[in-house]
Each structure stands twice: as C-alpha cells, then as structure tokens.
C-alpha cells in the first residue's frame, strides 16, 4: 500500500516537472522569437544607417 502511494507521488512529481519543462520551453521559444525580431530590426537599422552615410559621403 505504501509503495503504491509512493509511486503515485513520484508520478505526480514527474507530471509537474514535465509541465515546468513545457512552460520553460514555451518561454524560451517566445524569447528566441523576440531576439530574432530585434536582430532583424538591428540589421535593418544598420543597413539604413550605412546606406544613408554612404549617400551623404558621395554628395
């Protein structure tokens, strides 16, 4: 009887850990997407700045 209760507790702990892992993975995915957006924005901004500077220098 005691072993059955212990197994059920371990099962619950594993389920909780899996939920935490899923939550972490979702959070990491969201952060990765935000970082990618920022990177694209930085690339766009840098390209625009470089182009503007080059154009100004030619004049």
C-alpha positions as CSV (number, residue, x, y, z in Angstrom):
1,X,0.0,0.0,0.0
2,X,2.7,2.4,1.0
3,X,4.7,1.6,-2.2
4,X,1.6,2.4,-4.3
5,X,1.2,5.8,-2.7
6,X,4.9,6.5,-3.2
7,X,4.6,5.6,-6.9
8,X,1.6,7.9,-7.3
9,X,3.5,10.7,-5.7
10,X,6.5,10.1,-8.0
11,X,4.2,10.1,-11.0
12,X,2.7,13.4,-9.9
13,X,6.2,14.9,-9.4
14,X,7.1,13.8,-12.9
15,X,4.0,15.3,-14.3
16,X,4.7,18.6,-12.5
17,X,8.3,18.6,-13.8
18,X,7.1,18.0,-17.3
19,X,4.7,20.9,-17.0
20,X,7.5,23.1,-15.8
21,X,9.7,22.0,-18.7
22,X,7.0,22.7,-21.2
23,X,6.5,26.2,-19.7
24,X,10.2,26.8,-19.9
25,X,10.4,25.7,-23.5
26,X,7.5,27.9,-24.4
27,X,9.2,30.9,-22.6
28,X,12.5,30.1,-24.4
29,X,10.7,30.0,-27.7
30,X,9.0,33.3,-27.1
31,X,12.3,34.9,-26.1
32,X,14.0,33.5,-29.1
33,X,11.3,34.9,-31.4
34,X,11.7,38.3,-29.7
35,X,15.5,38.2,-30.1
36,X,15.1,37.3,-33.7
37,X,12.8,40.3,-34.3
38,X,15.3,42.6,-32.5
39,X,18.1,41.2,-34.6
40,X,16.2,41.8,-37.8
41,X,15.3,45.3,-36.7
42,X,19.0,46.0,-35.8
43,X,20.1,44.6,-39.3
44,X,17.5,46.9,-41.0
45,X,18.5,49.9,-38.9
46,X,22.2,49.3,-39.5
47,X,21.7,48.8,-43.3
48,X,19.7,52.0,-43.5
49,X,22.2,54.0,-41.5
50,X,25.1,52.7,-43.6
51,X,23.2,53.5,-46.9
52,X,22.4,57.0,-45.7
53,X,26.0,57.6,-44.6
54,X,27.4,56.3,-47.9
55,X,24.9,58.5,-49.9
56,X,25.8,61.6,-47.8
57,X,29.5,61.0,-48.3
58,X,29.2,60.8,-52.1
59,X,27.4,64.1,-52.3
